[in-house]
Amino acid sequence: MPRSRSANAVRLEFASASLVHTNLSGAAFSGDFLWVAGDEACGVDRLRRLEPVGAERLRFGEARDFPLADLLDLPGAADEEADLEGLAVVDDWLWLVGSHGLKRKNIKPGRDDAENAKRLAKLSLDGNRRLLARVPIEAGADGSPCLVREARDGRRAQRLKGDAEGNQLSRLLADDPHIGPFMAIPGKDNGFDIEGLAIAGQRLLLGLRGPVLRGWSALLEIEVEARGEQLRLVALDEAGSLYRKHFLQLQGLGVRDLHFSGDDLYILAGPTMVLDGEIRLFLWPGARAALAANEAPVRFEAAALSEASTLPHGQGCNRAEAVCAVPPELLAGKPGWLVLYDAPGEDRRDGELTVFGDLLRTA
């Protein structure tokens, strides 16, 4: 369990043309390489481990873009943001998920009240937000991991069956008694908003930033399989259940990211609304076994969860959005976790193209 935090210990250097620059919302490792996603792009960046040049513990750079339009037949336009919120690397696949939620226009300084009132009432959905996909990772000519539409061993990039209006999961949830009423509410208004992804064997866990119901946050458990060039939901039990709900007591906070470490699940949590509030890392010990043993369509989990760490936040900046384990070989064999931040403040930037993340350690 993390007991200490090294601030600004990880340096990330992007290029001027990088798809991702600052609003980092997902992270996953492939050895010496770090995959990162941002919530304002439709692609993933890959960073290579480099020798540190300053006081930081780890440094990553030589960014390479992987636009999703080159890898998948997207539900929306190629230049439409996917609002990617979760990444996971398992068995040479990069899994990714978009927020799936509606968005609301914000007011703009300099506009009159009537125009801003119209803006604040306008809701929209980018089709690429409703994206749940996996993309093959294979070695390129120089041996570095690359994302490809079709791998040499026959694996193909696939996404969950759907279109710009929705997919199998969102259409099922529209009729759910807990989640359904919030599907028509924008994510940042405590509406439906996926912001975490973790893989447990054949099962996927999706963490919801919203809705939070009377202080209870939710994980969705699903399983998918390849059918042709698409992914389809498959039944979790003999009753034909296509998803399960796990309600967690996270002190009123919504899920921001998920990460398995062995059998334990780490849950990054923060305010579901647009608030400057505490962001905490929770531990669910033995979660993998507990999930495997569960057959109920809905379960509530409170007693087993404990708070592992509290993370800093700024005023309108420095909101922790991504957490993942660092390969031990990058930290002299010692365990550690990387934390990346959305809207990094001046204290987490070095010019326009370099941002800093934190390291969480056990001592």
BELJO-V157635 format. One record per run of one state. SS is the DSSP state (~ for helix, > for strand, _ for the rest). FROM is the first residue (numbers start at 1). LEN is the number of residues. If there is no record, write none. Layout:
ss=SS from=FROM len=LEN
ss=SS from=FROM len=LEN
This chain:
ss=_ from=1 len=3
ss=> from=4 len=10
ss=_ from=14 len=10
ss=> from=24 len=7
ss=_ from=31 len=2
ss=> from=33 len=6
ss=_ from=39 len=4
ss=> from=43 len=8
ss=_ from=51 len=7
ss=> from=58 len=10
ss=~ from=68 len=3
ss=_ from=71 len=13
ss=> from=84 len=7
ss=_ from=91 len=2
ss=> from=93 len=6
ss=_ from=99 len=4
ss=> from=103 len=2
ss=_ from=105 len=8
ss=~ from=113 len=8
ss=_ from=121 len=2
ss=> from=123 len=2
ss=_ from=125 len=2
ss=~ from=127 len=3
ss=_ from=130 len=2
ss=> from=132 len=8
ss=_ from=140 len=5
ss=> from=145 len=4
ss=_ from=149 len=1
ss=> from=150 len=1
ss=_ from=151 len=5
ss=> from=156 len=1
ss=_ from=157 len=1
ss=> from=158 len=3
ss=_ from=161 len=1
ss=> from=162 len=2
ss=_ from=164 len=2
ss=> from=166 len=2
ss=~ from=168 len=6
ss=_ from=174 len=6
ss=~ from=180 len=3
ss=_ from=183 len=4
ss=~ from=187 len=3
ss=_ from=190 len=3
ss=> from=193 len=8
ss=_ from=201 len=2
ss=> from=203 len=11
ss=_ from=214 len=2
ss=> from=216 len=12
ss=_ from=228 len=2
ss=> from=230 len=4
ss=_ from=234 len=10
ss=> from=244 len=6
ss=_ from=250 len=4
ss=> from=254 len=8
ss=_ from=262 len=2
ss=> from=264 len=7
ss=_ from=271 len=8
ss=> from=279 len=6
ss=_ from=285 len=2
ss=~ from=287 len=7
ss=_ from=294 len=4
ss=> from=298 len=4
ss=_ from=302 len=3
ss=> from=305 len=7
ss=_ from=312 len=7
ss=> from=319 len=7
ss=_ from=326 len=2
ss=~ from=328 len=4
ss=_ from=332 len=4
ss=> from=336 len=7
ss=_ from=343 len=3
ss=~ from=346 len=3
ss=> from=349 len=1
ss=_ from=350 len=4
ss=> from=354 len=8
ss=_ from=362 len=2
